[in-house]
Amino acid sequence: MTQRFAISVDWDDYGHPIGNVPALDDCTATGRDMEEMLDRLEEEVRLQLIDRGEIGGDIELVCYDIWIV
């Protein structure tokens, strides 16, 4: 079963993307580019789900809010 999480993406002052999963408290990640940020954010989601005992399948991150600078 695939668990889907909507994410919000913004950019910091250095142009690095910052991803946030509003459905999970304090679930954010940053990277030098979108690919690195998404990898880190997916790992953060996995860790939070493991802590809750809710992991059980694939994770899909779905962008719903991207700010273009």
C-alpha positions in Angstrom: 0.0 0.0 0.0 1.3 3.5 -0.9 0.9 6.3 1.7 0.6 9.7 0.1 1.7 12.9 1.7 1.1 16.4 0.4 4.1 18.7 0.7 4.8 22.4 0.6 8.0 23.7 -1.0 9.6 27.0 -0.4 13.1 28.4 -0.9 15.5 29.9 1.6 17.7 33.0 1.2 20.4 30.9 -0.6 18.0 29.4 -3.1 17.8 26.0 -1.5 14.5 24.2 -1.4 12.7 23.6 1.9 10.1 20.9 2.0 7.4 20.5 4.6 4.8 17.8 5.3 1.9 19.6 7.0 0.2 16.3 8.0 3.2 15.4 10.2 4.4 17.7 13.0 7.9 19.2 12.5 8.5 17.2 9.3 10.8 19.4 7.2 13.9 18.9 5.2 16.2 21.0 3.0 18.7 20.3 0.3 21.0 21.9 -2.3 18.4 21.0 -5.0 14.9 19.5 -5.3 16.2 15.9 -5.6 18.3 16.1 -2.5 15.5 17.8 -0.5 12.9 15.2 -1.6 15.2 12.3 -0.7 15.8 13.8 2.8 12.1 14.6 3.2 11.1 11.1 2.3 13.5 9.8 4.9 12.1 12.2 7.5 8.6 10.9 6.8 9.8 7.3 7.1 11.4 8.0 10.5 8.3 9.7 11.8 6.1 6.9 10.7 8.4 4.3 12.2 8.3 6.2 15.5 4.5 6.1 15.4 4.5 2.4 14.4 2.6 3.3 11.2 5.0 2.3 8.5 3.8 -0.3 6.1 4.5 0.3 2.4 5.8 2.9 0.0 5.7 6.6 0.5 4.7 9.1 -2.2 5.3 12.8 -1.8 2.8 14.9 -3.7 3.6 18.6 -4.2 0.6 20.9 -3.6 2.2 24.2 -2.9 5.4 25.3 -4.7 6.5 28.9 -4.6 8.7 30.0 -7.5 11.2 32.7 -6.8 
